[in-house]
């Protein structure tokens, strides 16, 4: 059986004013939720928020942009929309000590099949896995305390984001990846799980 081939389109990321606003909200409020969960509402939040903006928030932002870029590569019009209610709930839960981030989703229009949906879905978690691997050498090296702490935080957050989004339920990316190709899904989620395991047992 041969797969039907489709031309790939050049990617030139453009953003509507609504999408820019929604991406900014998702970045800021997701970062705030992680910062609150990490440092609480005290003085530590002043330090934790900038750290969260360039680690957790950036990981979430790049995750969504990866979905958008791959969808555009397939020729779809794709735009991110924030889930404002869930972002506010995330901040409230963070105050209570829980982290659950549902910043929004990239929506794309046009006919698509399981393969395209799966590849678009996989792009997000793979971006987080790549970012975790990017920070991993900085975690294992004997670096100054501040740099090492930032690298460990970035590695941890992105490893968790990669694993969580590959869980195959509730409309998460993993559900679409598994429906498309189990041979791609299982190595991906096992590798993401191994990164999370390594974080808590070796670092």
Protein Blocks (a to p, Z undefined) as FASTA:
>chain_A
ZZdddddddddddddfklmmmmmmmmmmmmmmmmmmmnojbfklmmmmmmmmmmmmmmmm
mmmmmmmmmmmmnopacdddddfklmmmmmmmmmnopacddfbccddeddddfklmmmmm
mmmmmmmmmmmmmmmmmmmpccdfklmmmmmmmmmmmmmmmmmmmpcgehiaklmmmmmo
mmlmmmmmmmmmmmmmmmmmmZZ
